[in-house]
Amino acid sequence: MSLEATAHGAVHGEESKYEDREFGFWVYLMTDSLIFALAFATYVVMIENYSDGPTQKDLFSLGHTAGETFLLLTSTLTFGFASLAMRAGQATRVMLWLAVTMILGVGFVGMELAEFSGMIAAGAGPDRSGMLTAFFTLVGTHGVHVTLGSLGIFVMICQVAVKGLTPPVRSRLTRLAMFWHFLDIVWIGIFSVVYLPGVL
């Protein structure tokens, strides 16, 4: 076997390894989708179970939720810019757009925590009614995912800074982008199923 054929086989094997990892990540996202589907279904079943507690109209602020939505949708756009910079081989621009994405993600989580703390302070915690238990479970699960995604973005910024845009780093960035865009889709579902009907 020639040296050129050996090198070609090694490159093909390396590409196949990263493709397998991306396929495995798709499988993970599908299982994560099941978790969110169950959380959505539980909320829909419990939506009228207020006990003697407050309703959605008493608790939800469309303006606050619109602010959260703006931050998350914008962060998806900035992650897209980071992906384009990665394809162009521009490591500095990748780190810049990832940093902006992380800041937006942290801002989203901060707004969500402020909403939760305000509700709990008003006596509308997850133990107040079945609806609130389902609400905190669904929205809180998404918030935990955004927090972990923001941490992952920070790690990727460090990896790009230290290692550059190597094939393993590119593969990790691609999978993290899939995860971040997935969270955006889930949030649109939360906005449409939880907040929007709750205030109308």
C-alpha atoms as an extended CHARMM CRD file, in Angstrom:
* protein
*
       200  EXT
         1         1  MET       CA              0.0000000000        0.0000000000        0.0000000000  PROA      1               0.0000000000
         2         2  SER       CA              1.3720000000        3.3970000000       -1.0160000000  PROA      2               0.0000000000
         3         3  LEU       CA              2.0040000000        6.2030000000        1.4330000000  PROA      3               0.0000000000
         4         4  GLU       CA             -0.6590000000        8.3220000000       -0.3440000000  PROA      4               0.0000000000
         5         5  ALA       CA             -3.2670000000        5.5550000000        0.0140000000  PROA      5               0.0000000000
         6         6  THR       CA             -2.4010000000        5.1420000000        3.6770000000  PROA      6               0.0000000000
         7         7  ALA       CA             -2.7850000000        8.8760000000        4.2800000000  PROA      7               0.0000000000
         8         8  HSD       CA             -6.1060000000        8.9220000000        2.4070000000  PROA      8               0.0000000000
         9         9  GLY       CA             -7.3530000000        6.0110000000        4.5000000000  PROA      9               0.0000000000
        10        10  ALA       CA             -6.3300000000        7.7670000000        7.7080000000  PROA      10              0.0000000000
        11        11  VAL       CA             -8.1330000000       10.9730000000        6.6900000000  PROA      11              0.0000000000
        12        12  HSD       CA            -11.2570000000        9.0400000000        5.6930000000  PROA      12              0.0000000000
        13        13  GLY       CA            -11.1610000000        7.1400000000        8.9840000000  PROA      13              0.0000000000
        14        14  GLU       CA            -10.8480000000       10.4120000000       10.9160000000  PROA      14              0.0000000000
        15        15  GLU       CA            -13.8110000000       11.9540000000        9.0590000000  PROA      15              0.0000000000
        16        16  SER       CA            -15.8780000000        8.8070000000        9.6360000000  PROA      16              0.0000000000
        17        17  LYS       CA            -15.1500000000        8.9890000000       13.3640000000  PROA      17              0.0000000000
        18        18  TYR       CA            -16.4810000000       12.5420000000       13.6010000000  PROA      18              0.0000000000
        19        19  GLU       CA            -19.5350000000       11.6640000000       11.4860000000  PROA      19              0.0000000000
        20        20  ASP       CA            -20.2800000000        8.8090000000       13.8920000000  PROA      20              0.0000000000
        21        21  ARG       CA            -20.0560000000       11.1990000000       16.8250000000  PROA      21              0.0000000000
        22        22  GLU       CA            -22.4580000000       13.6290000000       15.1560000000  PROA      22              0.0000000000
        23        23  PHE       CA            -24.8930000000       10.7740000000       14.4840000000  PROA      23              0.0000000000
        24        24  GLY       CA            -24.6030000000        9.7450000000       18.1400000000  PROA      24              0.0000000000
        25        25  PHE       CA            -25.3580000000       13.3160000000       19.1430000000  PROA      25              0.0000000000
        26        26  TRP       CA            -28.4910000000       13.2760000000       16.9840000000  PROA      26              0.0000000000
        27        27  VAL       CA            -29.5740000000       10.1820000000       18.9160000000  PROA      27              0.0000000000
        28        28  TYR       CA            -28.9680000000       12.0540000000       22.1800000000  PROA      28              0.0000000000
        29        29  LEU       CA            -31.0550000000       14.9990000000       20.9620000000  PROA      29              0.0000000000
        30        30  MET       CA            -33.8930000000       12.6280000000       20.1050000000  PROA      30              0.0000000000
        31        31  THR       CA            -33.8490000000       11.1850000000       23.6300000000  PROA      31              0.0000000000
        32        32  ASP       CA            -33.7350000000       14.7160000000       25.0310000000  PROA      32              0.0000000000
        33        33  SER       CA            -36.7430000000       15.5350000000       22.8490000000  PROA      33              0.0000000000
        34        34  LEU       CA            -38.6370000000       12.7370000000       24.5990000000  PROA      34              0.0000000000
        35        35  ILE       CA            -37.8790000000       14.2960000000       27.9820000000  PROA      35              0.0000000000
        36        36  PHE       CA            -39.2250000000       17.6500000000       26.8360000000  PROA      36              0.0000000000
        37        37  ALA       CA            -42.2240000000       15.9950000000       25.1690000000  PROA      37              0.0000000000
        38        38  LEU       CA            -43.1410000000       14.3920000000       28.5030000000  PROA      38              0.0000000000
        39        39  ALA       CA            -42.6910000000       17.7210000000       30.2990000000  PROA      39              0.0000000000
        40        40  PHE       CA            -44.9100000000       19.4670000000       27.7420000000  PROA      40              0.0000000000
        41        41  ALA       CA            -47.5450000000       16.7410000000       28.0170000000  PROA      41              0.0000000000
        42        42  THR       CA            -47.5320000000       16.9780000000       31.8090000000  PROA      42              0.0000000000
        43        43  TYR       CA            -47.9660000000       20.7470000000       31.6770000000  PROA      43              0.0000000000
        44        44  VAL       CA            -50.8870000000       20.4830000000       29.2400000000  PROA      44              0.0000000000
        45        45  VAL       CA            -52.5890000000       17.9180000000       31.5010000000  PROA      45              0.0000000000
        46        46  MET       CA            -52.0180000000       20.0670000000       34.6140000000  PROA      46              0.0000000000
        47        47  ILE       CA            -52.7760000000       23.4210000000       32.9970000000  PROA      47              0.0000000000
        48        48  GLU       CA            -56.1100000000       23.8990000000       34.8000000000  PROA      48              0.0000000000
        49        49  ASN       CA            -54.9700000000       22.5250000000       38.1650000000  PROA      49              0.0000000000
        50        50  TYR       CA            -54.5560000000       25.7910000000       40.0590000000  PROA      50              0.0000000000
        51        51  SER       CA            -55.8760000000       24.4960000000       43.3780000000  PROA      51              0.0000000000
        52        52  ASP       CA            -56.6030000000       27.8190000000       45.1040000000  PROA      52              0.0000000000
        53        53  GLY       CA            -53.4290000000       29.3700000000       43.7410000000  PROA      53              0.0000000000
        54        54  PRO       CA            -52.7630000000       31.9790000000       41.0370000000  PROA      54              0.0000000000
        55        55  THR       CA            -53.3950000000       31.3550000000       37.3440000000  PROA      55              0.0000000000
        56        56  GLN       CA            -51.0870000000       31.9990000000       34.4100000000  PROA      56              0.0000000000
        57        57  LYS       CA            -52.6380000000       35.4260000000       33.8210000000  PROA      57              0.0000000000
        58        58  ASP       CA            -51.7630000000       36.3590000000       37.3880000000  PROA      58              0.0000000000
        59        59  LEU       CA            -48.1350000000       35.3010000000       37.0190000000  PROA      59              0.0000000000
        60        60  PHE       CA            -46.8520000000       35.5960000000       33.4660000000  PROA      60              0.0000000000
        61        61  SER       CA            -45.5140000000       38.8100000000       31.9520000000  PROA      61              0.0000000000
        62        62  LEU       CA            -45.4410000000       38.7470000000       28.1690000000  PROA      62              0.0000000000
        63        63  GLY       CA            -42.9490000000       41.6140000000       28.1480000000  PROA      63              0.0000000000
        64        64  HSD       CA            -40.4960000000       39.6930000000       30.3630000000  PROA      64              0.0000000000
        65        65  THR       CA            -40.9060000000       36.5430000000       28.2890000000  PROA      65              0.0000000000
        66        66  ALA       CA            -40.4360000000       38.5390000000       25.0770000000  PROA      66              0.0000000000
        67        67  GLY       CA            -37.1190000000       39.7690000000       26.5040000000  PROA      67              0.0000000000
        68        68  GLU       CA            -36.0220000000       36.1920000000       27.2110000000  PROA      68              0.0000000000
        69        69  THR       CA            -37.0950000000       35.1600000000       23.7150000000  PROA      69              0.0000000000
        70        70  PHE       CA            -35.1530000000       38.0280000000       22.1400000000  PROA      70              0.0000000000
        71        71  LEU       CA            -31.9650000000       37.0110000000       23.9880000000  PROA      71              0.0000000000
        72        72  LEU       CA            -32.2440000000       33.3420000000       23.0210000000  PROA      72              0.0000000000
        73        73  LEU       CA            -33.1600000000       33.9520000000       19.3740000000  PROA      73              0.0000000000
        74        74  THR       CA            -30.3230000000       36.4650000000       19.0490000000  PROA      74              0.0000000000
        75        75  SER       CA            -27.9100000000       33.9750000000       20.6180000000  PROA      75              0.0000000000
        76        76  THR       CA            -28.8670000000       31.4380000000       17.9530000000  PROA      76              0.0000000000
        77        77  LEU       CA            -28.0110000000       34.0190000000       15.2970000000  PROA      77              0.0000000000
        78        78  THR       CA            -24.6300000000       34.7860000000       16.8780000000  PROA      78              0.0000000000
        79        79  PHE       CA            -23.8450000000       31.0640000000       17.1430000000  PROA      79              0.0000000000
        80        80  GLY       CA            -24.6010000000       30.8690000000       13.4290000000  PROA      80              0.0000000000
        81        81  PHE       CA            -22.0080000000       33.5950000000       12.8460000000  PROA      81              0.0000000000
        82        82  ALA       CA            -19.5300000000       31.5570000000       14.9150000000  PROA      82              0.0000000000
        83        83  SER       CA            -20.2190000000       28.5030000000       12.7360000000  PROA      83              0.0000000000
        84        84  LEU       CA            -19.6460000000       30.5360000000        9.5640000000  PROA      84              0.0000000000
        85        85  ALA       CA            -16.3760000000       31.8690000000       11.0010000000  PROA      85              0.0000000000
        86        86  MET       CA            -15.3300000000       28.3050000000       11.8310000000  PROA      86              0.0000000000
        87        87  ARG       CA            -15.9000000000       27.2260000000        8.2390000000  PROA      87              0.0000000000
        88        88  ALA       CA            -13.8030000000       30.1800000000        7.0780000000  PROA      88              0.0000000000
        89        89  GLY       CA            -11.0190000000       29.1810000000        9.4960000000  PROA      89              0.0000000000
        90        90  GLN       CA            -11.2160000000       32.4470000000       11.4500000000  PROA      90              0.0000000000
        91        91  ALA       CA            -10.4790000000       31.3790000000       15.0200000000  PROA      91              0.0000000000
        92        92  THR       CA            -10.5600000000       34.8950000000       16.4990000000  PROA      92              0.0000000000
        93        93  ARG       CA            -14.0140000000       35.5790000000       15.0500000000  PROA      93              0.0000000000
        94        94  VAL       CA            -15.2160000000       32.1930000000       16.2990000000  PROA      94              0.0000000000
        95        95  MET       CA            -14.1850000000       33.0950000000       19.8490000000  PROA      95              0.0000000000
        96        96  LEU       CA            -15.7550000000       36.5570000000       19.5500000000  PROA      96              0.0000000000
        97        97  TRP       CA            -19.1460000000       35.2630000000       18.3870000000  PROA      97              0.0000000000
        98        98  LEU       CA            -19.0790000000       32.4420000000       20.9140000000  PROA      98              0.0000000000
        99        99  ALA       CA            -18.4240000000       34.9690000000       23.6800000000  PROA      99              0.0000000000
       100       100  VAL       CA            -21.3940000000       37.0590000000       22.5380000000  PROA      100             0.0000000000
       101       101  THR       CA            -23.5400000000       33.9040000000       22.4220000000  PROA      101             0.0000000000
       102       102  MET       CA            -22.4800000000       32.9410000000       25.9310000000  PROA      102             0.0000000000
       103       103  ILE       CA            -23.2900000000       36.4130000000       27.2940000000  PROA      103             0.0000000000
       104       104  LEU       CA            -26.7530000000       36.2570000000       25.7290000000  PROA      104             0.0000000000
       105       105  GLY       CA            -27.2810000000       32.7670000000       27.1440000000  PROA      105             0.0000000000
       106       106  VAL       CA            -26.2500000000       33.8610000000       30.6290000000  PROA      106             0.0000000000
       107       107  GLY       CA            -28.5640000000       36.8580000000       30.3110000000  PROA      107             0.0000000000
       108       108  PHE       CA            -31.4310000000       34.5190000000       29.4090000000  PROA      108             0.0000000000
       109       109  VAL       CA            -30.7470000000       32.3360000000       32.4390000000  PROA      109             0.0000000000
       110       110  GLY       CA            -30.5380000000       35.4240000000       34.6520000000  PROA      110             0.0000000000
       111       111  MET       CA            -33.9570000000       36.6150000000       33.4530000000  PROA      111             0.0000000000
       112       112  GLU       CA            -35.4030000000       33.1660000000       34.0420000000  PROA      112             0.0000000000
       113       113  LEU       CA            -34.0050000000       33.0120000000       37.5790000000  PROA      113             0.0000000000
       114       114  ALA       CA            -35.4340000000       36.4710000000       38.2730000000  PROA      114             0.0000000000
       115       115  GLU       CA            -38.8340000000       35.2710000000       37.0890000000  PROA      115             0.0000000000
       116       116  PHE       CA            -38.6530000000       32.1470000000       39.2500000000  PROA      116             0.0000000000
       117       117  SER       CA            -37.5140000000       34.0330000000       42.3570000000  PROA      117             0.0000000000
       118       118  GLY       CA            -40.2730000000       36.6200000000       41.8940000000  PROA      118             0.0000000000
       119       119  MET       CA            -42.9100000000       33.9140000000       41.5880000000  PROA      119             0.0000000000
       120       120  ILE       CA            -41.6280000000       32.0510000000       44.6560000000  PROA      120             0.0000000000
       121       121  ALA       CA            -41.4890000000       35.2900000000       46.6710000000  PROA      121             0.0000000000
       122       122  ALA       CA            -45.1250000000       35.8950000000       45.7330000000  PROA      122             0.0000000000
       123       123  GLY       CA            -46.0910000000       32.4710000000       47.0750000000  PROA      123             0.0000000000
       124       124  ALA       CA            -46.3090000000       30.8360000000       43.6470000000  PROA      124             0.0000000000
       125       125  GLY       CA            -43.5970000000       28.2160000000       44.0220000000  PROA      125             0.0000000000
       126       126  PRO       CA            -43.6290000000       24.7330000000       42.4720000000  PROA      126             0.0000000000
       127       127  ASP       CA            -45.4070000000       23.3270000000       45.5540000000  PROA      127             0.0000000000
       128       128  ARG       CA            -48.3730000000       25.7460000000       45.2070000000  PROA      128             0.0000000000
       129       129  SER       CA            -50.3480000000       23.8290000000       42.5820000000  PROA      129             0.0000000000
       130       130  GLY       CA            -50.0840000000       21.1040000000       39.9700000000  PROA      130             0.0000000000
       131       131  MET       CA            -49.8720000000       23.6820000000       37.2120000000  PROA      131             0.0000000000
       132       132  LEU       CA            -46.9530000000       25.4180000000       38.8880000000  PROA      132             0.0000000000
       133       133  THR       CA            -45.1550000000       22.1230000000       39.5070000000  PROA      133             0.0000000000
       134       134  ALA       CA            -45.4290000000       21.3050000000       35.8010000000  PROA      134             0.0000000000
       135       135  PHE       CA            -44.4160000000       24.8560000000       34.8350000000  PROA      135             0.0000000000
       136       136  PHE       CA            -41.2780000000       24.9150000000       36.9720000000  PROA      136             0.0000000000
       137       137  THR       CA            -40.3310000000       21.4320000000       35.7580000000  PROA      137             0.0000000000
       138       138  LEU       CA            -40.6700000000       22.2570000000       32.0620000000  PROA      138             0.0000000000
       139       139  VAL       CA            -39.1690000000       25.7530000000       32.0640000000  PROA      139             0.0000000000
       140       140  GLY       CA            -36.5610000000       24.8420000000       34.6870000000  PROA      140             0.0000000000
       141       141  THR       CA            -35.3820000000       21.8360000000       32.6610000000  PROA      141             0.0000000000
       142       142  HSD       CA            -34.8830000000       24.0900000000       29.6620000000  PROA      142             0.0000000000
       143       143  GLY       CA            -33.0410000000       26.6220000000       31.8460000000  PROA      143             0.0000000000
       144       144  VAL       CA            -30.6700000000       23.9220000000       33.1000000000  PROA      144             0.0000000000
       145       145  HSD       CA            -29.9460000000       22.9580000000       29.4920000000  PROA      145             0.0000000000
       146       146  VAL       CA            -29.1710000000       26.5830000000       28.5730000000  PROA      146             0.0000000000
       147       147  THR       CA            -26.8790000000       26.8400000000       31.6140000000  PROA      147             0.0000000000
       148       148  LEU       CA            -24.9790000000       23.7080000000       30.5730000000  PROA      148             0.0000000000
       149       149  GLY       CA            -24.8490000000       24.9520000000       26.9870000000  PROA      149             0.0000000000
       150       150  SER       CA            -23.3800000000       28.2790000000       28.1470000000  PROA      150             0.0000000000
       151       151  LEU       CA            -20.7510000000       26.3790000000       30.1340000000  PROA      151             0.0000000000
       152       152  GLY       CA            -20.0070000000       24.3020000000       27.0380000000  PROA      152             0.0000000000
       153       153  ILE       CA            -19.5470000000       27.4840000000       24.9940000000  PROA      153             0.0000000000
       154       154  PHE       CA            -17.0350000000       28.7690000000       27.5550000000  PROA      154             0.0000000000
       155       155  VAL       CA            -15.1120000000       25.4970000000       27.3140000000  PROA      155             0.0000000000
       156       156  MET       CA            -15.1110000000       25.7300000000       23.5200000000  PROA      156             0.0000000000
       157       157  ILE       CA            -13.7780000000       29.2940000000       23.6270000000  PROA      157             0.0000000000
       158       158  CYS       CA            -10.8780000000       28.0080000000       25.7400000000  PROA      158             0.0000000000
       159       159  GLN       CA            -10.2660000000       25.0820000000       23.3700000000  PROA      159             0.0000000000
       160       160  VAL       CA            -10.2260000000       27.3070000000       20.2830000000  PROA      160             0.0000000000
       161       161  ALA       CA             -7.8330000000       29.6850000000       22.0590000000  PROA      161             0.0000000000
       162       162  VAL       CA             -5.4550000000       26.8840000000       23.0370000000  PROA      162             0.0000000000
       163       163  LYS       CA             -5.7600000000       24.3440000000       20.2010000000  PROA      163             0.0000000000
       164       164  GLY       CA             -7.0870000000       26.3730000000       17.2930000000  PROA      164             0.0000000000
       165       165  LEU       CA             -9.6750000000       25.0670000000       14.8350000000  PROA      165             0.0000000000
       166       166  THR       CA             -8.4440000000       21.4740000000       14.7370000000  PROA      166             0.0000000000
       167       167  PRO       CA            -10.7830000000       18.7370000000       13.4060000000  PROA      167             0.0000000000
       168       168  PRO       CA            -11.7550000000       17.5890000000       16.9440000000  PROA      168             0.0000000000
       169       169  VAL       CA            -12.5510000000       21.1840000000       17.9680000000  PROA      169             0.0000000000
       170       170  ARG       CA            -14.5990000000       21.7140000000       14.8070000000  PROA      170             0.0000000000
       171       171  SER       CA            -16.5350000000       18.5290000000       15.5110000000  PROA      171             0.0000000000
       172       172  ARG       CA            -17.2940000000       19.5980000000       19.0900000000  PROA      172             0.0000000000
       173       173  LEU       CA            -18.3730000000       23.0440000000       17.9220000000  PROA      173             0.0000000000
       174       174  THR       CA            -20.7160000000       21.4990000000       15.3620000000  PROA      174             0.0000000000
       175       175  ARG       CA            -22.3440000000       19.3080000000       17.9940000000  PROA      175             0.0000000000
       176       176  LEU       CA            -22.6420000000       22.2140000000       20.4250000000  PROA      176             0.0000000000
       177       177  ALA       CA            -24.3110000000       24.2760000000       17.6980000000  PROA      177             0.0000000000
       178       178  MET       CA            -26.8390000000       21.4640000000       17.1830000000  PROA      178             0.0000000000
       179       179  PHE       CA            -27.5460000000       21.4660000000       20.9160000000  PROA      179             0.0000000000
       180       180  TRP       CA            -27.9510000000       25.2570000000       21.0910000000  PROA      180             0.0000000000
       181       181  HSD       CA            -30.3220000000       25.4060000000       18.1140000000  PROA      181             0.0000000000
       182       182  PHE       CA            -32.3300000000       22.5550000000       19.6370000000  PROA      182             0.0000000000
       183       183  LEU       CA            -32.7920000000       24.6270000000       22.8060000000  PROA      183             0.0000000000
       184       184  ASP       CA            -34.0410000000       27.5020000000       20.6770000000  PROA      184             0.0000000000
       185       185  ILE       CA            -36.7030000000       25.2550000000       19.1210000000  PROA      185             0.0000000000
       186       186  VAL       CA            -37.7650000000       24.0020000000       22.5570000000  PROA      186             0.0000000000
       187       187  TRP       CA            -38.0800000000       27.5800000000       23.8220000000  PROA      187             0.0000000000
       188       188  ILE       CA            -40.3290000000       28.5130000000       20.8980000000  PROA      188             0.0000000000
       189       189  GLY       CA            -42.5130000000       25.5930000000       21.9810000000  PROA      189             0.0000000000
       190       190  ILE       CA            -42.5250000000       26.8320000000       25.5880000000  PROA      190             0.0000000000
       191       191  PHE       CA            -43.4060000000       30.3570000000       24.4900000000  PROA      191             0.0000000000
       192       192  SER       CA            -46.2180000000       29.0730000000       22.2740000000  PROA      192             0.0000000000
       193       193  VAL       CA            -47.6730000000       26.4790000000       24.6640000000  PROA      193             0.0000000000
       194       194  VAL       CA            -47.0240000000       28.0210000000       28.1050000000  PROA      194             0.0000000000
       195       195  TYR       CA            -46.6490000000       31.7930000000       28.0160000000  PROA      195             0.0000000000
       196       196  LEU       CA            -48.6740000000       33.0050000000       25.0400000000  PROA      196             0.0000000000
       197       197  PRO       CA            -51.9240000000       31.1350000000       25.8700000000  PROA      197             0.0000000000
       198       198  GLY       CA            -51.3850000000       31.9350000000       29.5440000000  PROA      198             0.0000000000
       199       199  VAL       CA            -51.6490000000       35.6890000000       29.0630000000  PROA      199             0.0000000000
       200       200  LEU       CA            -54.2660000000       35.7640000000       26.2930000000  PROA      200             0.0000000000
